[in-house]
Amino acid sequence: MDPAYTAKQSNDPSGFTVWGVWYDEKGHSRIICLNAWRKRLELHGPHVDRLAGETEAAYIKRSQPSWGLVENVAHSCKRFRVHRLLIEAKASGLSVAQEIRRLYSGQGWNVQLVDPKGLDKVTRCHAVVPMFADGQIFLPAFSDGTYREWGQQLVDEFASFPKGATDDLVDSSTQALTHIRELGLAVRRDERAAVERELGRHKSGKSDPLYPV
C-alpha cells in the first residue's frame, strides 16, 4: 500500500495492489496482480452498527461506502488471503500500520514497513522493467482481451507514468515487485539459465585447480 489518508480531492489518494506468485509447468516464476484500488479516504470511517440477524455479506455491502483507509485495507487483505501487507514507512504509513496491527492482529497476515532506501519513484519503476520484458507479470483479462475496471486503471497509470496525474498504483506495484524479487520469488529466465549452466559445468566435473602448477 502507498498510503495517504485524506478525503480531500486536492490531495493524493492511497494506492493498493494485491500480488500473487505461482510457478508454471517449467518451474518459471509468474506474478499476477489480483486486485487494485485507488481511493481518497480518511484514516477511519464512522462506525456502523450491525443490524440484528444481518449476514456478514449484507453488513459489508451496507457499511462499505463509509469505510476509511484502514477498513478498506483490512477487507482486501481478508478477501484475498494476503500473507504479508507492505506499507511504505512514511508518516502516514506508520499511522496506518499501527492501526492495522492494533485492530487486526491475528487475522492471518503480517504487516511490514518498507523503506524505499532513498530511491525515487522513477528509479524504482526502471528497476522492475526487466520483469515485464521477461513476460513474468500478468493481469486478469476477459475473453475479449479487455481488463476489469481496476485492471485498466492500473494499465493506464503505468502508461502515463511519470507524467500522469496520479502514480499511487505504480508506486504500490513497483514496491511490491521489488519485495518479491528480494525474496527470491521472481527469478528471470536469463538468471535461471545462467544458474543451470553453472550447475551443468560443475556436474560435468570440469574445474580449475585451486593452485595451478
TIMARVO-137923 format. One record per residue (C-alpha): residue number from 0; residue in one letter; y, x, z. Coordinates in steps of 0.001 Angstrom, whole numbers, plus 500000, padded with zeros to 6 digits. Layout:
+-------+-------+--------+--------+--------+
! pakol ! gulum !     yy !     xx !     zz !
+-------+-------+--------+--------+--------+
!   NUM !     A !      Y !      X !      Z !
...
+-------+-------+--------+--------+--------+
//
This chain:
+-------+-------+--------+--------+--------+
! pakol ! gulum !     yy !     xx !     zz !
+-------+-------+--------+--------+--------+
!     0 !     M ! 500000 ! 500000 ! 500000 !
!     1 !     D ! 503509 ! 501101 ! 499108 !
!     2 !     P ! 505357 ! 499248 ! 501895 !
!     3 !     A ! 508822 ! 497770 ! 502181 !
!     4 !     Y ! 509406 ! 494719 ! 504310 !
!     5 !     T ! 512362 ! 492519 ! 503499 !
!     6 !     A ! 512604 ! 489176 ! 501774 !
!     7 !     K ! 515944 ! 490028 ! 500103 !
!     8 !     Q ! 515690 ! 490030 ! 496311 !
!     9 !     S ! 518058 ! 493008 ! 496094 !
!    10 !     N ! 515647 ! 495286 ! 497956 !
!    11 !     D ! 512415 ! 496899 ! 496815 !
!    12 !     P ! 509190 ! 494875 ! 497051 !
!    13 !     S ! 505933 ! 496078 ! 498569 !
!    14 !     G ! 503168 ! 497062 ! 496175 !
!    15 !     F ! 499477 ! 496651 ! 496993 !
!    16 !     T ! 496413 ! 497570 ! 494919 !
!    17 !     V ! 492672 ! 497423 ! 495652 !
!    18 !     W ! 490354 ! 500000 ! 494068 !
!    19 !     G ! 486591 ! 500349 ! 493859 !
!    20 !     V ! 484314 ! 503188 ! 492735 !
!    21 !     W ! 480889 ! 502999 ! 491106 !
!    22 !     Y ! 478627 ! 505230 ! 489006 !
!    23 !     D ! 477254 ! 504378 ! 485569 !
!    24 !     E ! 473684 ! 504963 ! 484362 !
!    25 !     K ! 474524 ! 508603 ! 483590 !
!    26 !     G ! 475953 ! 509221 ! 487044 !
!    27 !     H ! 479567 ! 509348 ! 485849 !
!    28 !     S ! 482106 ! 508007 ! 488327 !
!    29 !     R ! 484063 ! 504917 ! 487310 !
!    30 !     I ! 487101 ! 503465 ! 489089 !
!    31 !     I ! 488289 ! 499871 ! 488817 !
!    32 !     C ! 491395 ! 498074 ! 490052 !
!    33 !     L ! 490112 ! 494881 ! 491680 !
!    34 !     N ! 493433 ! 493302 ! 492590 !
!    35 !     A ! 497152 ! 493977 ! 492791 !
!    36 !     W ! 500256 ! 492225 ! 494006 !
!    37 !     R ! 503940 ! 492954 ! 494360 !
!    38 !     K ! 505993 ! 490855 ! 496790 !
!    39 !     R ! 509203 ! 490883 ! 498762 !
!    40 !     L ! 508173 ! 489965 ! 502307 !
!    41 !     E ! 509293 ! 490182 ! 505901 !
!    42 !     L ! 507033 ! 492192 ! 508205 !
!    43 !     H ! 505618 ! 488963 ! 509706 !
!    44 !     G ! 505798 ! 485340 ! 508668 !
!    45 !     P ! 506196 ! 482430 ! 511105 !
!    46 !     H ! 503080 ! 481380 ! 512973 !
!    47 !     V ! 501330 ! 478325 ! 511521 !
!    48 !     D ! 499070 ! 476356 ! 513864 !
!    49 !     R ! 495664 ! 475382 ! 512608 !
!    50 !     L ! 495017 ! 471645 ! 512400 !
!    51 !     A ! 492106 ! 470043 ! 514220 !
!    52 !     G ! 488986 ! 470181 ! 512053 !
!    53 !     E ! 490738 ! 472197 ! 509339 !
!    54 !     T ! 488463 ! 474536 ! 507394 !
!    55 !     E ! 489243 ! 478222 ! 507018 !
!    56 !     A ! 489876 ! 477803 ! 503271 !
!    57 !     A ! 492206 ! 474852 ! 503809 !
!    58 !     Y ! 494118 ! 476656 ! 506550 !
!    59 !     I ! 494610 ! 479744 ! 504378 !
!    60 !     K ! 495839 ! 477652 ! 501441 !
!    61 !     R ! 498325 ! 475792 ! 503647 !
!    62 !     S ! 499650 ! 478764 ! 505625 !
!    63 !     Q ! 499622 ! 481477 ! 502949 !
!    64 !     P ! 503064 ! 480655 ! 501474 !
!    65 !     S ! 504664 ! 481553 ! 504826 !
!    66 !     W ! 502778 ! 484824 ! 505388 !
!    67 !     G ! 504581 ! 488108 ! 505874 !
!    68 !     L ! 503532 ! 491552 ! 504670 !
!    69 !     V ! 501054 ! 492180 ! 507491 !
!    70 !     E ! 499262 ! 488859 ! 506946 !
!    71 !     N ! 499029 ! 489352 ! 503178 !
!    72 !     V ! 497636 ! 492857 ! 503539 !
!    73 !     A ! 495062 ! 491795 ! 506142 !
!    74 !     H ! 493913 ! 488898 ! 503965 !
!    75 !     S ! 493465 ! 491154 ! 500913 !
!    76 !     C ! 491511 ! 493708 ! 502962 !
!    77 !     K ! 489203 ! 490998 ! 504284 !
!    78 !     R ! 488785 ! 489280 ! 500914 !
!    79 !     F ! 487797 ! 492467 ! 499065 !
!    80 !     R ! 485861 ! 494027 ! 501968 !
!    81 !     V ! 488087 ! 497072 ! 501967 !
!    82 !     H ! 486712 ! 500199 ! 503652 !
!    83 !     R ! 489989 ! 502086 ! 504000 !
!    84 !     L ! 493589 ! 500952 ! 503917 !
!    85 !     L ! 496027 ! 503670 ! 502842 !
!    86 !     I ! 499660 ! 503255 ! 503847 !
!    87 !     E ! 502407 ! 505680 ! 502899 !
!    88 !     A ! 503692 ! 507439 ! 506007 !
!    89 !     K ! 507340 ! 506471 ! 505737 !
!    90 !     A ! 509439 ! 504478 ! 508206 !
!    91 !     S ! 508358 ! 501023 ! 507030 !
!    92 !     G ! 504764 ! 502177 ! 506604 !
!    93 !     L ! 504498 ! 503360 ! 510193 !
!    94 !     S ! 505516 ! 499919 ! 511463 !
!    95 !     V ! 503070 ! 498136 ! 509169 !
!    96 !     A ! 500214 ! 500454 ! 510165 !
!    97 !     Q ! 500952 ! 499888 ! 513833 !
!    98 !     E ! 500882 ! 496107 ! 513421 !
!    99 !     I ! 497697 ! 496141 ! 511317 !
!   100 !     R ! 495933 ! 498255 ! 513938 !
!   101 !     R ! 497212 ! 496079 ! 516794 !
!   102 !     L ! 496238 ! 492748 ! 515277 !
!   103 !     Y ! 493234 ! 493515 ! 513100 !
!   104 !     S ! 491316 ! 496348 ! 514742 !
!   105 !     G ! 487568 ! 495873 ! 514431 !
!   106 !     Q ! 487842 ! 493914 ! 511160 !
!   107 !     G ! 485757 ! 496422 ! 509180 !
!   108 !     W ! 488442 ! 498602 ! 507614 !
!   109 !     N ! 490320 ! 501575 ! 508976 !
!   110 !     V ! 493974 ! 502394 ! 508464 !
!   111 !     Q ! 495020 ! 505821 ! 507233 !
!   112 !     L ! 498588 ! 507021 ! 506810 !
!   113 !     V ! 499055 ! 509230 ! 503755 !
!   114 !     D ! 501795 ! 511776 ! 503175 !
!   115 !     P ! 502729 ! 512500 ! 499528 !
!   116 !     K ! 503499 ! 516070 ! 500680 !
!   117 !     G ! 506913 ! 516279 ! 499066 !
!   118 !     L ! 505717 ! 515328 ! 495561 !
!   119 !     D ! 507895 ! 512826 ! 493739 !
!   120 !     K ! 506501 ! 509692 ! 492095 !
!   121 !     V ! 506595 ! 511106 ! 488561 !
!   122 !     T ! 504672 ! 514225 ! 489577 !
!   123 !     R ! 502046 ! 512104 ! 491345 !
!   124 !     C ! 501675 ! 509997 ! 488219 !
!   125 !     H ! 501226 ! 513029 ! 485967 !
!   126 !     A ! 498517 ! 514312 ! 488322 !
!   127 !     V ! 496239 ! 511320 ! 487635 !
!   128 !     V ! 496823 ! 511096 ! 483869 !
!   129 !     P ! 493585 ! 513057 ! 483137 !
!   130 !     M ! 491600 ! 510327 ! 484923 !
!   131 !     F ! 492964 ! 507739 ! 482476 !
!   132 !     A ! 492473 ! 510081 ! 479496 !
!   133 !     D ! 488839 ! 510628 ! 480536 !
!   134 !     G ! 488151 ! 506877 ! 480487 !
!   135 !     Q ! 487479 ! 506669 ! 484212 !
!   136 !     I ! 489915 ! 503854 ! 485018 !
!   137 !     F ! 489027 ! 500191 ! 484402 !
!   138 !     L ! 490766 ! 496832 ! 484769 !
!   139 !     P ! 489057 ! 493396 ! 484677 !
!   140 !     A ! 489737 ! 491516 ! 481440 !
!   141 !     F ! 488832 ! 488162 ! 479895 !
!   142 !     S ! 486515 ! 487905 ! 476883 !
!   143 !     D ! 489518 ! 487870 ! 474535 !
!   144 !     G ! 490753 ! 491189 ! 475931 !
!   145 !     T ! 493663 ! 489779 ! 477907 !
!   146 !     Y ! 494210 ! 490541 ! 481581 !
!   147 !     R ! 494774 ! 488364 ! 484597 !
!   148 !     E ! 498421 ! 487915 ! 485516 !
!   149 !     W ! 498313 ! 490652 ! 488166 !
!   150 !     G ! 496483 ! 492977 ! 485767 !
!   151 !     Q ! 499112 ! 492554 ! 483068 !
!   152 !     Q ! 501798 ! 493136 ! 485683 !
!   153 !     L ! 500129 ! 496431 ! 486582 !
!   154 !     V ! 499811 ! 497495 ! 482926 !
!   155 !     D ! 503447 ! 496608 ! 482203 !
!   156 !     E ! 504694 ! 498580 ! 485186 !
!   157 !     F ! 502734 ! 501672 ! 484111 !
!   158 !     A ! 504037 ! 501258 ! 480551 !
!   159 !     S ! 507683 ! 501201 ! 481674 !
!   160 !     F ! 507369 ! 503904 ! 484337 !
!   161 !     P ! 509531 ! 505740 ! 485368 !
!   162 !     K ! 512368 ! 503761 ! 483790 !
!   163 !     G ! 511198 ! 500263 ! 484743 !
!   164 !     A ! 512881 ! 498002 ! 487268 !
!   165 !     T ! 510019 ! 498489 ! 489749 !
!   166 !     D ! 507420 ! 501186 ! 490384 !
!   167 !     D ! 505696 ! 499925 ! 493532 !
!   168 !     L ! 502332 ! 499187 ! 491883 !
!   169 !     V ! 502393 ! 502538 ! 490075 !
!   170 !     D ! 503088 ! 504354 ! 493337 !
!   171 !     S ! 500334 ! 502434 ! 495130 !
!   172 !     S ! 497893 ! 503212 ! 492290 !
!   173 !     T ! 498640 ! 506920 ! 491982 !
!   174 !     Q ! 498331 ! 507480 ! 495718 !
!   175 !     A ! 495009 ! 505617 ! 495812 !
!   176 !     L ! 493643 ! 507530 ! 492812 !
!   177 !     T ! 494772 ! 510843 ! 494291 !
!   178 !     H ! 492955 ! 509987 ! 497512 !
!   179 !     I ! 489780 ! 509095 ! 495600 !
!   180 !     R ! 489975 ! 512447 ! 493801 !
!   181 !     E ! 490457 ! 514319 ! 497063 !
!   182 !     L ! 487326 ! 512650 ! 498464 !
!   183 !     G ! 485311 ! 513975 ! 495509 !
!   184 !     L ! 484520 ! 510477 ! 494215 !
!   185 !     A ! 486161 ! 510872 ! 490800 !
!   186 !     V ! 484673 ! 513922 ! 489099 !
!   187 !     R ! 485713 ! 514024 ! 485432 !
!   188 !     R ! 483235 ! 514632 ! 482610 !
!   189 !     D ! 484570 ! 518114 ! 481841 !
!   190 !     E ! 484279 ! 519066 ! 485527 !
!   191 !     R ! 480751 ! 517668 ! 485726 !
!   192 !     A ! 479753 ! 519545 ! 482559 !
!   193 !     A ! 481123 ! 522795 ! 483992 !
!   194 !     V ! 479081 ! 522329 ! 487173 !
!   195 !     E ! 475938 ! 521557 ! 485157 !
!   196 !     R ! 476443 ! 524672 ! 483022 !
!   197 !     E ! 476843 ! 526775 ! 486155 !
!   198 !     L ! 473712 ! 525284 ! 487691 !
!   199 !     G ! 471834 ! 525905 ! 484457 !
!   200 !     R ! 472920 ! 529536 ! 484459 !
!   201 !     H ! 471593 ! 530038 ! 487962 !
!   202 !     K ! 468307 ! 528242 ! 487200 !
!   203 !     S ! 467748 ! 530497 ! 484192 !
!   204 !     G ! 467505 ! 533437 ! 486543 !
!   205 !     K ! 470345 ! 535303 ! 484870 !
!   206 !     S ! 472640 ! 537029 ! 487333 !
!   207 !     D ! 474668 ! 540160 ! 487634 !
!   208 !     P ! 473737 ! 542873 ! 490152 !
!   209 !     L ! 475841 ! 542976 ! 493274 !
!   210 !     Y ! 476264 ! 546734 ! 492956 !
!   211 !     P ! 475761 ! 547752 ! 489307 !
!   212 !     V ! 474413 ! 551276 ! 488951 !
+-------+-------+--------+--------+--------+
//
